[in-house]
Amino acid sequence: MNAINSISAFHRLLSLPEPRHPLVSVINLADSVFLEDEIWKGFVNRFYCVALKREAKGKIRYGQQHYDYDKGVLSFTAPNQVQQLDLQNMECGSGYLLIFHPDFLLQHTLANSIHHYGFFDYAVNEALHLSAGEEDDLITILHKIDKECRHIDKHTQEIILTLIESLLKYSNRFYERQFLTRRNNNSALLTKFEQLIDDYFKSDVQGLLTVQYIAARMNLSPNYLSDLLRVHTGQNTQQHIHEKLIAKAKEKLTTTSLSVSEIAYALGFEHAQSFSTLFKKKTNLSPQEFRQSFS
């Protein structure tokens, strides 16, 4: 797999001059010309990228729905994610790319907290669709980052990282708005989610139900599904799965004579001890203690 290892190399592939800072750059797409290079057929970046595309032309679909906004579309990629670009069918349009190397975050709190921003692992069709006001807020931050890159001193890194952190926090807020404003579409997703869990436990269970299994059948990335559920229900996907699993376990413990081990295997656990540990963690009782409380 081809790799773009540096900010400088990425600039060259976009026909741009050398970046002012070796570890961070704000690129104006209007100034960029993507070189016809084989690398675009399959590559990974070694840096983070936040892409704000403006005034996308034509109808863009999100699942079975059209995008809610026709202004900015914001997407995120983390280092080492496999990507492809089809230059023949790509309209670059206008917008900005913020790219920054993981080394730029070292010795800053963002080096750890950036992993809490789940949207770096969202799928392409789960991009953030901005209102005009939201777009203006983010472009203002990008312009400030670009300005800071023009004069590098002992304050530069701290100021830029504070601005990047602010951009990510705004993006979190705007994603929560998107989850809520798409209430009708998301209501259908929540119903499908509950149905998939119910159907899984009604079937011949083959192993533990996982977040990845549910997300794949909903055509969503695991992180997007968890963040969507958290906004609407206060619980992520794994918490929902555990809640349903414990409910099924309680049902079997009180209505059947199956042993704890048999119940564990029926729910997809490979080891009965793992089931007992989870059950006690969630109920403060062992499976056997719970059963005895009903006898």
Phi and psi in degrees as GROMACS dihedral restraints (atoms count N, CA, C in turn):
[ dihedral_restraints ]
;  ai    aj    ak    al  type     phi  dphi    fc
    3     4     5     6     1   -67.8    20    10
    4     5     6     7     1   144.6    20    10
    6     7     8     9     1  -127.3    20    10
    7     8     9    10     1   138.3    20    10
    9    10    11    12     1  -101.3    20    10
   10    11    12    13     1   105.2    20    10
   12    13    14    15     1   -87.2    20    10
   13    14    15    16     1   -21.5    20    10
   15    16    17    18     1  -137.7    20    10
   16    17    18    19     1   162.0    20    10
   18    19    20    21     1   -63.7    20    10
   19    20    21    22     1   -38.6    20    10
   21    22    23    24     1   -61.7    20    10
   22    23    24    25     1   -44.0    20    10
   24    25    26    27     1   -62.8    20    10
   25    26    27    28     1   -39.1    20    10
   27    28    29    30     1   -65.0    20    10
   28    29    30    31     1   -41.5    20    10
   30    31    32    33     1   -57.9    20    10
   31    32    33    34     1   -43.9    20    10
   33    34    35    36     1   -63.1    20    10
   34    35    36    37     1   -38.5    20    10
   36    37    38    39     1   -68.9    20    10
   37    38    39    40     1   -17.7    20    10
   39    40    41    42     1  -104.7    20    10
   40    41    42    43     1    14.9    20    10
   42    43    44    45     1    59.0    20    10
   43    44    45    46     1    37.0    20    10
   45    46    47    48     1  -109.3    20    10
   46    47    48    49     1   154.8    20    10
   48    49    50    51     1   -66.7    20    10
   49    50    51    52     1   170.4    20    10
   51    52    53    54     1   -56.9    20    10
   52    53    54    55     1   141.7    20    10
   54    55    56    57     1   -66.0    20    10
   55    56    57    58     1   151.7    20    10
   57    58    59    60     1   -70.5    20    10
   58    59    60    61     1   -32.1    20    10
   60    61    62    63     1  -120.0    20    10
   61    62    63    64     1   135.5    20    10
   63    64    65    66     1   -70.3    20    10
   64    65    66    67     1   -16.6    20    10
   66    67    68    69     1  -118.5    20    10
   67    68    69    70     1    -3.2    20    10
   69    70    71    72     1  -153.3    20    10
   70    71    72    73     1   144.8    20    10
   72    73    74    75     1  -157.7    20    10
   73    74    75    76     1   146.5    20    10
   75    76    77    78     1  -111.7    20    10
   76    77    78    79     1   119.3    20    10
   78    79    80    81     1  -107.1    20    10
   79    80    81    82     1   129.1    20    10
   81    82    83    84     1   -88.2    20    10
   82    83    84    85     1   115.9    20    10
   84    85    86    87     1   -62.2    20    10
   85    86    87    88     1   -26.2    20    10
   87    88    89    90     1   -64.5    20    10
   88    89    90    91     1   -23.5    20    10
   90    91    92    93     1   -93.6    20    10
   91    92    93    94     1     0.6    20    10
   93    94    95    96     1  -103.3    20    10
   94    95    96    97     1   141.7    20    10
   96    97    98    99     1  -129.6    20    10
   97    98    99   100     1   112.6    20    10
   99   100   101   102     1   -71.1    20    10
  100   101   102   103     1   120.7    20    10
  102   103   104   105     1   -65.3    20    10
  103   104   105   106     1   141.1    20    10
  105   106   107   108     1   -71.4    20    10
  106   107   108   109     1    95.2    20    10
  108   109   110   111     1  -133.2    20    10
  109   110   111   112     1   141.9    20    10
  111   112   113   114     1   -60.3    20    10
  112   113   114   115     1   -22.1    20    10
  114   115   116   117     1   -59.1    20    10
  115   116   117   118     1   -31.0    20    10
  117   118   119   120     1   -68.1    20    10
  118   119   120   121     1   -15.4    20    10
  120   121   122   123     1   -72.2    20    10
  121   122   123   124     1   -16.4    20    10
  123   124   125   126     1   178.4    20    10
  124   125   126   127     1   112.6    20    10
  126   127   128   129     1  -152.9    20    10
  127   128   129   130     1   165.5    20    10
  129   130   131   132     1  -128.6    20    10
  130   131   132   133     1   142.3    20    10
  132   133   134   135     1   -92.5    20    10
  133   134   135   136     1   149.0    20    10
  135   136   137   138     1   -96.3    20    10
  136   137   138   139     1    18.8    20    10
  138   139   140   141     1  -142.0    20    10
  139   140   141   142     1   166.9    20    10
  141   142   143   144     1   -78.7    20    10
  142   143   144   145     1   148.4    20    10
  144   145   146   147     1  -138.8    20    10
  145   146   147   148     1   130.2    20    10
  147   148   149   150     1  -117.2    20    10
  148   149   150   151     1   117.9    20    10
  150   151   152   153     1  -112.1    20    10
  151   152   153   154     1   122.9    20    10
  153   154   155   156     1  -112.0    20    10
  154   155   156   157     1   105.4    20    10
  156   157   158   159     1   -96.4    20    10
  157   158   159   160     1   133.4    20    10
  159   160   161   162     1  -111.1    20    10
  160   161   162   163     1   146.9    20    10
  162   163   164   165     1    50.4    20    10
  163   164   165   166     1    55.0    20    10
  165   166   167   168     1   -61.1    20    10
  166   167   168   169     1   133.4    20    10
  168   169   170   171     1   -88.4    20    10
  169   170   171   172     1   143.5    20    10
  171   172   173   174     1    81.4    20    10
  172   173   174   175     1   174.7    20    10
  174   175   176   177     1   -80.6    20    10
  175   176   177   178     1   131.5    20    10
  177   178   179   180     1  -115.8    20    10
  178   179   180   181     1   134.9    20    10
  180   181   182   183     1  -108.4    20    10
  181   182   183   184     1   147.7    20    10
  183   184   185   186     1  -123.4    20    10
  184   185   186   187     1   103.5    20    10
  186   187   188   189     1    61.6    20    10
  187   188   189   190     1  -121.6    20    10
  189   190   191   192     1   -99.5    20    10
  190   191   192   193     1     6.5    20    10
  192   193   194   195     1  -115.4    20    10
  193   194   195   196     1   148.6    20    10
  195   196   197   198     1   -76.9    20    10
  196   197   198   199     1   154.3    20    10
  198   199   200   201     1   -57.4    20    10
  199   200   201   202     1   146.4    20    10
  201   202   203   204     1   -75.4    20    10
  202   203   204   205     1   -31.1    20    10
  204   205   206   207     1  -120.5    20    10
  205   206   207   208     1   149.2    20    10
  207   208   209   210     1  -112.1    20    10
  208   209   210   211     1    21.9    20    10
  210   211   212   213     1   -98.4    20    10
  211   212   213   214     1  -112.4    20    10
  213   214   215   216     1   -90.1    20    10
  214   215   216   217     1   148.5    20    10
  216   217   218   219     1  -123.2    20    10
  217   218   219   220     1   122.8    20    10
  219   220   221   222     1  -111.4    20    10
  220   221   222   223     1   130.2    20    10
  222   223   224   225     1  -134.5    20    10
  223   224   225   226     1   159.1    20    10
  225   226   227   228     1  -133.8    20    10
  226   227   228   229     1   139.1    20    10
  228   229   230   231     1  -135.3    20    10
  229   230   231   232     1   140.2    20    10
  231   232   233   234     1   -94.2    20    10
  232   233   234   235     1   165.9    20    10
  234   235   236   237     1   -57.5    20    10
  235   236   237   238     1   144.4    20    10
  237   238   239   240     1    72.8    20    10
  238   239   240   241     1    16.3    20    10
  240   241   242   243     1   -84.2    20    10
  241   242   243   244     1   133.8    20    10
  243   244   245   246     1   -72.2    20    10
  244   245   246   247     1   130.8    20    10
  246   247   248   249     1  -134.0    20    10
  247   248   249   250     1   160.8    20    10
  249   250   251   252     1  -141.8    20    10
  250   251   252   253     1   143.3    20    10
  252   253   254   255     1  -126.0    20    10
  253   254   255   256     1   132.4    20    10
  255   256   257   258     1  -102.4    20    10
  256   257   258   259     1    94.3    20    10
  258   259   260   261     1   -64.2    20    10
  259   260   261   262     1   -26.4    20    10
  261   262   263   264     1   -68.4    20    10
  262   263   264   265     1   -30.9    20    10
  264   265   266   267     1  -118.0    20    10
  265   266   267   268     1    24.9    20    10
  267   268   269   270     1  -111.7    20    10
  268   269   270   271     1   127.2    20    10
  270   271   272   273     1   -99.4    20    10
  271   272   273   274     1   112.7    20    10
  273   274   275   276     1   -66.4    20    10
  274   275   276   277     1   -41.8    20    10
  276   277   278   279     1    63.0    20    10
  277   278   279   280     1  -153.6    20    10
  279   280   281   282     1  -114.1    20    10
  280   281   282   283     1   163.1    20    10
  282   283   284   285     1   145.1    20    10
  283   284   285   286     1  -165.9    20    10
  285   286   287   288     1  -140.3    20    10
  286   287   288   289     1   150.2    20    10
  288   289   290   291     1  -119.1    20    10
  289   290   291   292     1   125.8    20    10
  291   292   293   294     1  -102.4    20    10
  292   293   294   295     1   118.9    20    10
  294   295   296   297     1  -123.7    20    10
  295   296   297   298     1   137.3    20    10
  297   298   299   300     1  -149.4    20    10
  298   299   300   301     1   139.4    20    10
  300   301   302   303     1   -81.9    20    10
  301   302   303   304     1   144.2    20    10
  303   304   305   306     1   -54.0    20    10
  304   305   306   307     1   -31.2    20    10
  306   307   308   309     1   -62.3    20    10
  307   308   309   310     1   -24.7    20    10
  309   310   311   312     1   -68.2    20    10
  310   311   312   313     1   -21.1    20    10
  312   313   314   315     1   -89.7    20    10
  313   314   315   316     1    -9.9    20    10
  315   316   317   318     1   -57.9    20    10
  316   317   318   319     1   140.8    20    10
  318   319   320   321     1    66.2    20    10
  319   320   321   322     1    19.6    20    10
  321   322   323   324     1  -124.5    20    10
  322   323   324   325     1   149.6    20    10
  324   325   326   327     1   -58.8    20    10
  325   326   327   328     1   -25.7    20    10
  327   328   329   330     1   -65.8    20    10
  328   329   330   331     1   -22.3    20    10
  330   331   332   333     1   -58.5    20    10
  331   332   333   334     1   -34.1    20    10
  333   334   335   336     1   -93.5    20    10
  334   335   336   337     1   -42.7    20    10
  336   337   338   339     1   -72.2    20    10
  337   338   339   340     1   -20.0    20    10
  339   340   341   342     1   -62.8    20    10
  340   341   342   343     1   -25.0    20    10
  342   343   344   345     1   -72.4    20    10
  343   344   345   346     1   -12.2    20    10
  345   346   347   348     1   -83.9    20    10
  346   347   348   349     1   -11.0    20    10
  348   349   350   351     1   -88.2    20    10
  349   350   351   352     1    94.6    20    10
  351   352   353   354     1   -62.4    20    10
  352   353   354   355     1   -21.4    20    10
  354   355   356   357     1   -68.0    20    10
  355   356   357   358     1   -10.8    20    10
  357   358   359   360     1   -70.1    20    10
  358   359   360   361     1   -13.5    20    10
  360   361   362   363     1  -114.7    20    10
  361   362   363   364     1    16.0    20    10
  363   364   365   366     1   -75.0    20    10
  364   365   366   367     1   158.0    20    10
  366   367   368   369     1   -76.9    20    10
  367   368   369   370     1   163.8    20    10
  369   370   371   372     1   -58.2    20    10
  370   371   372   373     1   -38.9    20    10
  372   373   374   375     1   -79.3    20    10
  373   374   375   376     1     7.7    20    10
  375   376   377   378     1  -111.1    20    10
  376   377   378   379     1    28.9    20    10
  378   379   380   381     1   -65.8    20    10
  379   380   381   382     1   163.6    20    10
  381   382   383   384     1   -91.8    20    10
  382   383   384   385     1   128.5    20    10
  384   385   386   387     1  -106.5    20    10
  385   386   387   388     1   117.6    20    10
  387   388   389   390     1   -94.8    20    10
  388   389   390   391     1   144.3    20    10
  390   391   392   393     1   -77.2    20    10
  391   392   393   394     1   169.5    20    10
  393   394   395   396     1   -61.0    20    10
  394   395   396   397     1   -40.7    20    10
  396   397   398   399     1   -66.2    20    10
  397   398   399   400     1   -41.8    20    10
  399   400   401   402     1   -63.5    20    10
  400   401   402   403     1   -41.9    20    10
  402   403   404   405     1   -60.6    20    10
  403   404   405   406     1   -43.9    20    10
  405   406   407   408     1   -61.3    20    10
  406   407   408   409     1   -41.4    20    10
  408   409   410   411     1   -59.2    20    10
  409   410   411   412     1   -44.9    20    10
  411   412   413   414     1   -73.2    20    10
  412   413   414   415     1   -37.5    20    10
  414   415   416   417     1   -65.4    20    10
  415   416   417   418     1   -36.3    20    10
  417   418   419   420     1   -58.7    20    10
  418   419   420   421     1   -43.5    20    10
  420   421   422   423     1   -65.0    20    10
  421   422   423   424     1   -43.3    20    10
  423   424   425   426     1   -61.8    20    10
  424   425   426   427     1   -39.5    20    10
  426   427   428   429     1   -64.4    20    10
  427   428   429   430     1   -37.1    20    10
  429   430   431   432     1   -66.8    20    10
  430   431   432   433     1   -40.2    20    10
  432   433   434   435     1   -62.8    20    10
  433   434   435   436     1   -45.0    20    10
  435   436   437   438     1   -60.4    20    10
  436   437   438   439     1   -40.9    20    10
  438   439   440   441     1   -63.3    20    10
  439   440   441   442     1   -41.0    20    10
  441   442   443   444     1   -64.6    20    10
  442   443   444   445     1   -31.9    20    10
  444   445   446   447     1   -68.2    20    10
  445   446   447   448     1   -14.2    20    10
  447   448   449   450     1   -79.4    20    10
  448   449   450   451     1   -22.2    20    10
  450   451   452   453     1  -138.4    20    10
  451   452   453   454     1   112.2    20    10
  453   454   455   456     1   -98.2    20    10
  454   455   456   457     1   121.4    20    10
  456   457   458   459     1  -142.5    20    10
  457   458   459   460     1  -167.0    20    10
  459   460   461   462     1   -68.9    20    10
  460   461   462   463     1   -14.0    20    10
  462   463   464   465     1   -95.2    20    10
  463   464   465   466     1   -14.1    20    10
  465   466   467   468     1   -56.8    20    10
  466   467   468   469     1   -51.7    20    10
  468   469   470   471     1   -60.4    20    10
  469   470   471   472     1   -47.2    20    10
  471   472   473   474     1   -62.7    20    10
  472   473   474   475     1   -42.5    20    10
  474   475   476   477     1   -65.7    20    10
  475   476   477   478     1   -45.8    20    10
  477   478   479   480     1   -64.9    20    10
  478   479   480   481     1   -42.1    20    10
  480   481   482   483     1   -65.9    20    10
  481   482   483   484     1   -35.2    20    10
  483   484   485   486     1   -63.5    20    10
  484   485   486   487     1   -39.4    20    10
  486   487   488   489     1   -68.0    20    10
  487   488   489   490     1   -42.0    20    10
  489   490   491   492     1   -61.9    20    10
  490   491   492   493     1   -43.4    20    10
  492   493   494   495     1   -62.1    20    10
  493   494   495   496     1   -38.7    20    10
  495   496   497   498     1   -63.5    20    10
  496   497   498   499     1   -42.7    20    10
  498   499   500   501     1   -61.0    20    10
  499   500   501   502     1   -41.0    20    10
  501   502   503   504     1   -68.2    20    10
  502   503   504   505     1   -37.6    20    10
  504   505   506   507     1   -67.5    20    10
  505   506   507   508     1   -41.0    20    10
  507   508   509   510     1   -60.6    20    10
  508   509   510   511     1   -41.2    20    10
  510   511   512   513     1   -62.6    20    10
  511   512   513   514     1   -39.4    20    10
  513   514   515   516     1   -58.5    20    10
  514   515   516   517     1   -47.2    20    10
  516   517   518   519     1   -59.9    20    10
  517   518   519   520     1   -44.7    20    10
  519   520   521   522     1   -69.2    20    10
  520   521   522   523     1   -34.2    20    10
  522   523   524   525     1   -64.4    20    10
  523   524   525   526     1   -40.8    20    10
  525   526   527   528     1   -62.1    20    10
  526   527   528   529     1   -38.9    20    10
  528   529   530   531     1   -60.8    20    10
  529   530   531   532     1   -42.3    20    10
  531   532   533   534     1   -64.8    20    10
  532   533   534   535     1   -41.4    20    10
  534   535   536   537     1   -59.4    20    10
  535   536   537   538     1   -37.1    20    10
  537   538   539   540     1   -82.0    20    10
  538   539   540   541     1   -38.2    20    10
  540   541   542   543     1   -74.2    20    10
  541   542   543   544     1   -18.5    20    10
  543   544   545   546     1   -95.8    20    10
  544   545   546   547     1    40.5    20    10
  546   547   548   549     1   -56.7    20    10
  547   548   549   550     1   -43.8    20    10
  549   550   551   552     1   -63.1    20    10
  550   551   552   553     1   -46.3    20    10
  552   553   554   555     1   -65.3    20    10
  553   554   555   556     1   -41.3    20    10
  555   556   557   558     1   -71.1    20    10
  556   557   558   559     1   -29.9    20    10
  558   559   560   561     1   -61.7    20    10
  559   560   561   562     1   -40.8    20    10
  561   562   563   564     1   -65.2    20    10
  562   563   564   565     1   -38.3    20    10
  564   565   566   567     1   -64.9    20    10
  565   566   567   568     1   -40.8    20    10
  567   568   569   570     1   -65.1    20    10
  568   569   570   571     1   -39.1    20    10
  570   571   572   573     1   -64.5    20    10
  571   572   573   574     1   -42.6    20    10
  573   574   575   576     1   -64.0    20    10
  574   575   576   577     1   -38.8    20    10
  576   577   578   579     1   -59.5    20    10
  577   578   579   580     1   -49.5    20    10
  579   580   581   582     1   -62.2    20    10
  580   581   582   583     1   -39.2    20    10
  582   583   584   585     1   -66.1    20    10
  583   584   585   586     1   -40.4    20    10
  585   586   587   588     1   -62.6    20    10
  586   587   588   589     1   -41.5    20    10
  588   589   590   591     1   -64.9    20    10
  589   590   591   592     1   -46.1    20    10
  591   592   593   594     1   -61.0    20    10
  592   593   594   595     1   -43.8    20    10
  594   595   596   597     1   -63.9    20    10
  595   596   597   598     1   -36.3    20    10
  597   598   599   600     1   -62.0    20    10
  598   599   600   601     1   -45.7    20    10
  600   601   602   603     1   -76.5    20    10
  601   602   603   604     1   -16.8    20    10
  603   604   605   606     1   -82.7    20    10
  604   605   606   607     1   -19.9    20    10
  606   607   608   609     1   -88.1    20    10
  607   608   609   610     1   179.7    20    10
  609   610   611   612     1   -75.5    20    10
  610   611   612   613     1   101.7    20    10
  612   613   614   615     1   -60.8    20    10
  613   614   615   616     1   129.0    20    10
  615   616   617   618     1  -116.6    20    10
  616   617   618   619     1    84.1    20    10
  618   619   620   621     1    85.2    20    10
  619   620   621   622     1   172.0    20    10
  621   622   623   624     1   -67.1    20    10
  622   623   624   625     1   141.7    20    10
  624   625   626   627     1   -69.2    20    10
  625   626   627   628     1   131.0    20    10
  627   628   629   630     1  -118.8    20    10
  628   629   630   631     1   160.1    20    10
  630   631   632   633     1   -60.2    20    10
  631   632   633   634     1   -41.3    20    10
  633   634   635   636     1   -62.6    20    10
  634   635   636   637     1   -39.4    20    10
  636   637   638   639     1   -61.3    20    10
  637   638   639   640     1   -48.6    20    10
  639   640   641   642     1   -65.8    20    10
  640   641   642   643     1   -47.0    20    10
  642   643   644   645     1   -60.3    20    10
  643   644   645   646     1   -41.9    20    10
  645   646   647   648     1   -61.7    20    10
  646   647   648   649     1   -38.7    20    10
  648   649   650   651     1   -77.1    20    10
  649   650   651   652     1   -13.4    20    10
  651   652   653   654     1  -101.0    20    10
  652   653   654   655     1     2.0    20    10
  654   655   656   657     1    55.7    20    10
  655   656   657   658     1    40.7    20    10
  657   658   659   660     1  -127.1    20    10
  658   659   660   661     1   155.4    20    10
  660   661   662   663     1   -75.1    20    10
  661   662   663   664     1   149.4    20    10
  663   664   665   666     1   -55.3    20    10
  664   665   666   667     1   -41.5    20    10
  666   667   668   669     1   -67.0    20    10
  667   668   669   670     1   -41.7    20    10
  669   670   671   672     1   -63.2    20    10
  670   671   672   673     1   -44.1    20    10
  672   673   674   675     1   -61.1    20    10
  673   674   675   676     1   -45.5    20    10
  675   676   677   678     1   -63.7    20    10
  676   677   678   679     1   -41.4    20    10
  678   679   680   681     1   -69.0    20    10
  679   680   681   682     1   -37.7    20    10
  681   682   683   684     1   -60.7    20    10
  682   683   684   685     1   -47.3    20    10
  684   685   686   687     1   -64.6    20    10
  685   686   687   688     1   -39.4    20    10
  687   688   689   690     1   -63.4    20    10
  688   689   690   691     1   -40.3    20    10
  690   691   692   693     1   -65.9    20    10
  691   692   693   694     1   -40.9    20    10
  693   694   695   696     1   -86.2    20    10
  694   695   696   697     1   -28.1    20    10
  696   697   698   699     1  -125.7    20    10
  697   698   699   700     1   -12.8    20    10
  699   700   701   702     1    84.3    20    10
  700   701   702   703     1    -1.2    20    10
  702   703   704   705     1  -128.8    20    10
  703   704   705   706     1   145.2    20    10
  705   706   707   708     1   -84.4    20    10
  706   707   708   709     1  -179.6    20    10
  708   709   710   711     1   -61.6    20    10
  709   710   711   712     1   -45.3    20    10
  711   712   713   714     1   -62.2    20    10
  712   713   714   715     1   -38.9    20    10
  714   715   716   717     1   -64.4    20    10
  715   716   717   718     1   -39.7    20    10
  717   718   719   720     1   -63.2    20    10
  718   719   720   721     1   -43.8    20    10
  720   721   722   723     1   -61.6    20    10
  721   722   723   724     1   -45.6    20    10
  723   724   725   726     1   -62.3    20    10
  724   725   726   727     1   -40.0    20    10
  726   727   728   729     1   -61.5    20    10
  727   728   729   730     1   -45.1    20    10
  729   730   731   732     1   -68.3    20    10
  730   731   732   733     1   -39.4    20    10
  732   733   734   735     1   -63.2    20    10
  733   734   735   736     1   -43.8    20    10
  735   736   737   738     1   -66.4    20    10
  736   737   738   739     1   -37.4    20    10
  738   739   740   741     1   -62.3    20    10
  739   740   741   742     1   -41.9    20    10
  741   742   743   744     1   -66.4    20    10
  742   743   744   745     1   -38.5    20    10
  744   745   746   747     1   -63.9    20    10
  745   746   747   748     1   -44.0    20    10
  747   748   749   750     1   -60.3    20    10
  748   749   750   751     1   -40.5    20    10
  750   751   752   753     1   -61.3    20    10
  751   752   753   754     1   -45.9    20    10
  753   754   755   756     1   -69.8    20    10
  754   755   756   757     1   -35.6    20    10
  756   757   758   759     1   -68.2    20    10
  757   758   759   760     1   -28.4    20    10
  759   760   761   762     1  -102.1    20    10
  760   761   762   763     1   -13.1    20    10
  762   763   764   765     1  -121.2    20    10
  763   764   765   766     1    -3.0    20    10
  765   766   767   768     1  -130.8    20    10
  766   767   768   769     1   168.6    20    10
  768   769   770   771     1  -104.1    20    10
  769   770   771   772     1    14.6    20    10
  771   772   773   774     1   -60.7    20    10
  772   773   774   775     1   145.1    20    10
  774   775   776   777     1   -71.6    20    10
  775   776   777   778     1   164.5    20    10
  777   778   779   780     1   -59.4    20    10
  778   779   780   781     1   -40.6    20    10
  780   781   782   783     1   -63.0    20    10
  781   782   783   784     1   -42.5    20    10
  783   784   785   786     1   -64.7    20    10
  784   785   786   787     1   -38.7    20    10
  786   787   788   789     1   -66.1    20    10
  787   788   789   790     1   -42.5    20    10
  789   790   791   792     1   -57.9    20    10
  790   791   792   793     1   -48.2    20    10
  792   793   794   795     1   -66.4    20    10
  793   794   795   796     1   -36.3    20    10
  795   796   797   798     1   -65.1    20    10
  796   797   798   799     1   -26.5    20    10
  798   799   800   801     1   -92.0    20    10
  799   800   801   802     1    -0.9    20    10
  801   802   803   804     1   104.6    20    10
  802   803   804   805     1     0.9    20    10
  804   805   806   807     1   -75.7    20    10
  805   806   807   808     1   138.0    20    10
  807   808   809   810     1   -79.4    20    10
  808   809   810   811     1   -32.5    20    10
  810   811   812   813     1  -125.4    20    10
  811   812   813   814     1   130.6    20    10
  813   814   815   816     1   -61.3    20    10
  814   815   816   817     1   -32.4    20    10
  816   817   818   819     1   -63.3    20    10
  817   818   819   820     1   -35.5    20    10
  819   820   821   822     1   -64.7    20    10
  820   821   822   823     1   -40.4    20    10
  822   823   824   825     1   -62.8    20    10
  823   824   825   826     1   -46.6    20    10
  825   826   827   828     1   -62.7    20    10
  826   827   828   829     1   -39.2    20    10
  828   829   830   831     1   -63.8    20    10
  829   830   831   832     1   -45.6    20    10
  831   832   833   834     1   -65.1    20    10
  832   833   834   835     1   -43.7    20    10
  834   835   836   837     1   -60.4    20    10
  835   836   837   838     1   -44.8    20    10
  837   838   839   840     1   -68.3    20    10
  838   839   840   841     1   -35.9    20    10
  840   841   842   843     1   -62.3    20    10
  841   842   843   844     1   -37.6    20    10
  843   844   845   846     1   -86.1    20    10
  844   845   846   847     1   -24.6    20    10
  846   847   848   849     1  -121.4    20    10
  847   848   849   850     1    -8.9    20    10
  849   850   851   852     1    66.6    20    10
  850   851   852   853     1    12.9    20    10
  852   853   854   855     1  -132.9    20    10
  853   854   855   856     1   147.3    20    10
  855   856   857   858     1   -73.1    20    10
  856   857   858   859     1   160.4    20    10
  858   859   860   861     1   -54.3    20    10
  859   860   861   862     1   -41.1    20    10
  861   862   863   864     1   -66.6    20    10
  862   863   864   865     1   -40.6    20    10
  864   865   866   867     1   -64.1    20    10
  865   866   867   868     1   -39.8    20    10
  867   868   869   870     1   -63.0    20    10
  868   869   870   871     1   -44.6    20    10
  870   871   872   873     1   -61.7    20    10
  871   872   873   874     1   -42.9    20    10
  873   874   875   876     1   -65.9    20    10
  874   875   876   877     1   -28.2    20    10
  876   877   878   879     1   -68.6    20    10
  877   878   879   880     1   -12.5    20    10
  879   880   881   882     1  -105.1    20    10
  880   881   882   883     1    -0.1    20    10
